[in-house]
Amino acid sequence: MTMKSADYQYAPKEGFVLTQFLTVADVKRSADFYLRILGGKVIRSGEPTIIQIANSGLVLNLGGGPTDDKPTISLHTPENPNEFSSFMNIRVADIQTSYEDWRKKGAEFLTEPKNHALEIRCYMRDPDGYIIEIGQTTGGLKDIKD
């Protein structure tokens, strides 16, 4: 099923939606980045802030210690900007246009888009140092239709 941006609901009436949570140092600063660079709509402001971006959701909140439902887990922003175990991946129709547009809006990219076997890709950082892959598929994948 293809979901349109207008179909996104943070609290779905059935099934589920996939939403990414990021621990950030400053919720307003991070929200400004994601709204300014990627567009979207604020679903909830404050702590946490929830933003709809395209057909997905992004939750931005401060870190903190364990809670009753995660009794041994603490949340914090990245400690080493060169080590990650996961990252956001954005697929675009035209990477050069997205790269130029987002760079003009203030996004900091690690490199310009690079051509790889099945895609052209590059990475940008958000204000807390998280990396975001921007990619344009060039082959090897067929369009999936409903």
N, C-alpha and C positions, 0 to 999 in steps of 0.2 A: 504494500500500500504506500503510495506517495503522499507525504504530508506537506501541505502548503504552509507558509508562514502564518497565515491567519488561523490555521487549524491548531496551532500549538496551545496547549493548556497545561499549566504547571500542576494543576490538580485534575487529572483526567477522570471522566465519568466512567470509563471502562479501559481495560488494558493498562498500558504504562507509557510513559515518556522517558527518554534518556536525558538526564541533566548532569552537567559536570559541576563539581564543587571545587573552588579554589580558595585556599587559605591565603589571605592578603594582609599586608601591613596597614593599609589605609583603604577602607571600603570605598569612600568617595573618589579617591584618586584612581583606583582600579576601575570603578564603574565608568568614570569619565573616559578612560582609555578605551574600554570595550564599546562604549556608545559612539565615541568620536571616530575610532578606526573602523569598526565593523558594523556600525549602525545598530539597529535593534530598538527594543522598547523595554522600559522599566516596568516590571510586573509588581515588584515590591521594593521600596527604598528603605534605607536604614540598615540595621545589622540583624540578619543578613539582607543584602540586596540581591534581588533576582532579576535577571535580564533575559528577555527572549531575543535570540540572535538567529535569524533565518528560521529554521525548523527545529531549533534546539533551545535549551535553557542553560543558563550559567548562574550559579549561586556564588556570591562573593561574601566572605565573612572573615573576621579576625580569627587568629589561632587561639588555642587554649588547651587546658589540661584535660584529663580524663573526665568522663561523665558516666552516669549510671548505665548507659547503653553502650559505651565503649570504655570500659573501666581501666584499660591499660594503654590507651592511645592518646597521644598529645598531637595537636596540629600546629604546624609552623610553616612559614614561607621557606623557599629553598635555601639551604645552608651553603651549598656550593653551586654557583651558577653554571658549572660545567658538568654536573652530574644529575641525570634525571632517569627515572624509571618509566615515566609516561609523559605524554604531551598531547595537546589538542591538535587535531588534524582538520584542516579546512580544504575542501575540494572546490576549485573554481573553474569556470568555463574558459577564462582568459587570464592566465597568470601575469602576463606583462602589464595588462591594464590594472589588475588588482594591486600588483607590486607598486606601480607608479602612484596610484591613487592613495594607497595606505601610507606610502613613504612621504608623500606630500602632506598628509594629515599628522605626521610625526612618528610613525612606526619606525622602530630601529630594527633593521634586518642584519643577520649575520653575514650574508652574502647576497648577491643578485641571484635571480632564478638560474638554476643549473639543470642541464639536460641529462636525464638518466634513461635507462632502458625503456621503462614503461611510463615515465612521467617527467615533467619539468617541475622542480620544487626549490623552495627556499624556506628559511626560518626567520621569524621575528621574535622579539622578546616583549613581554608585557612589563609593567612597572615593577613587579616583584621578581622579575628574572625568569619567569616561566617561558619556555619556548613554545612556539605555535608553528606547525608546519603548514605551509601554503603549497598546494600541489595541483597541477593540471594533468590529468591522465592523457597519454598520447597513444596508447595501444595496449593490447592484451586483455582489456576488459570490454565486455559487451554491455550495452545499455540494458538494464533490468527494468522490465515493465510489469505493471500489475497483472 
